[in-house]
Amino acid sequence: MLKKELINKIEKYLDFDLVDKAILETKHTSNLENFKDLNLIVNLEKINNARYINKLHERINITLSENGIYLSCAETLNERAKRYNDNVPYGLKSIIRLIDFIWKRLIPKVPIFKKLYFMLTNGDNRVLSKAEVLGRVVSCGFRIEEYFEYNNLLYIIAKKIKDPDYNMKPSYGALFTMNRIGYKGEIIYVYKFRTMHPYSEYCQALITEENSLEKSGKISNDYRITTWGKYFRKYWIDELPMIINLFKGELNIVGVRPLSKHYYSLYPKDIQELRIKVKPGLVPPFYADLPNSFEEILESERKYVLMKLKNPIMTDVKYFYKAFVNIVFKGARSK
C-alpha cells in the first residue's frame, strides 16, 4: 500500500484517485508488458536492485502517456553511508565501507571485472550517487519535477517529456569525452579525466536551476563532483587529456573555455557569436583577469576575443604570461 505522504506528493501533479495508474515493486521490464498509456507509474523497488536500470526507465517511459508521471526511488551514497553507520558495529565501519567501495563501486567500473560482478550479483544493491540516479532518469526522457528523502531513500517525481535518449555511451569511464562548442560553433569532443559521477551531464540544467553560480561562473554546491574530482580540478589533473585536442588542432593553448551547449546557452547572444570566432583553449582568460562574478567573466572573455581578433599572437602571449604569474605566484586555482 502506498504511504499517504507519497500520495500527497504525487497529487501536486495529478489526481491520484482518478488517473490510470500502476503501483509496482519491480526490477524487471517484463512486469510492465500488460500496461499501456498509463498516467502514473509508481515503482517502490529501489532502482539499485535493477540489473538494467536504463532499460527499466525506458520501458516505463514507453508505458506512460504523454506528460505521464513516474515516481521512483533509490538509495544514494549518502543514504547508504547513513545505513552503515546506523547498523554496522563500532570498529567495523571503516573496514565494511572500504570493502563496499571496492566491491560495489570500483570493480563494476573495471571492464575486465564488470561481467563477473554482474554475473555474481545480478546487479542487486548497486551503489549509486544522487547525480547518477537523477541523471539516468533524465536520460530516459523525463524531466525531474521534484525529489526528496523519505525513510532513508531518495524519491524522484519525474514527468515524461520525450522519448528516451537510448545513450549507449554515457560518461562512465575514467577517461571520457564531452560535447563542447568549438570554433565556428562546431561540436568538438573534449577529452577529460572523470571528476563527476556517471550521468552527471544530464543533471546540468537541473542543478543550474537549483543552485546559483559562484564567482568563477561555475555551479555552487555541485553534488555531481566526486571527492577525488575536487582534487583533480584544483590542480588541473582532469584537463591533462585535453592535450589530445590541442594536437588535433581543436584547441589552442590560450583561449576561451570550451562550453557545453547548456552553459553556452546562458551567455548573451552577442558573446555567443563572439566566442565562436576563435578556438577555445586550455588556459582561459579567467586566470589572467581573475574576474569576481559571472558578469565580469563575460566581460573578460569579450575583451580577450576582441584583442585576439586584432592581434592573435601577442594577445595569447600576454594572457599566457599573466595567467602563469597568477597561478604560480598568486595561487589561482580551479574549483
Secondary structure as GFF3:
##gff-version 3
##sequence-region A 1 335
A	DSSP	alpha_helix	4	10	.	.	.	ID=ss1
A	DSSP	beta_strand	21	24	.	.	.	ID=ss2
A	DSSP	three_ten_helix	29	32	.	.	.	ID=ss3
A	DSSP	beta_strand	38	46	.	.	.	ID=ss4
A	DSSP	three_ten_helix	47	49	.	.	.	ID=ss5
A	DSSP	alpha_helix	53	63	.	.	.	ID=ss6
A	DSSP	beta_strand	64	74	.	.	.	ID=ss7
A	DSSP	alpha_helix	77	87	.	.	.	ID=ss8
A	DSSP	alpha_helix	93	100	.	.	.	ID=ss9
A	DSSP	pi_helix	101	106	.	.	.	ID=ss10
A	DSSP	three_ten_helix	107	109	.	.	.	ID=ss11
A	DSSP	alpha_helix	111	121	.	.	.	ID=ss12
A	DSSP	alpha_helix	130	139	.	.	.	ID=ss13
A	DSSP	beta_strand	142	150	.	.	.	ID=ss14
A	DSSP	beta_strand	153	160	.	.	.	ID=ss15
A	DSSP	beta_strand	175	181	.	.	.	ID=ss16
A	DSSP	three_ten_helix	183	185	.	.	.	ID=ss17
A	DSSP	beta_strand	187	193	.	.	.	ID=ss18
A	DSSP	three_ten_helix	200	203	.	.	.	ID=ss19
A	DSSP	alpha_helix	204	210	.	.	.	ID=ss20
A	DSSP	alpha_helix	227	234	.	.	.	ID=ss21
A	DSSP	three_ten_helix	237	242	.	.	.	ID=ss22
A	DSSP	alpha_helix	243	247	.	.	.	ID=ss23
A	DSSP	beta_strand	252	254	.	.	.	ID=ss24
A	DSSP	alpha_helix	261	265	.	.	.	ID=ss25
A	DSSP	alpha_helix	269	275	.	.	.	ID=ss26
A	DSSP	beta_strand	281	283	.	.	.	ID=ss27
A	DSSP	alpha_helix	286	289	.	.	.	ID=ss28
A	DSSP	alpha_helix	294	310	.	.	.	ID=ss29
A	DSSP	alpha_helix	312	329	.	.	.	ID=ss30
###
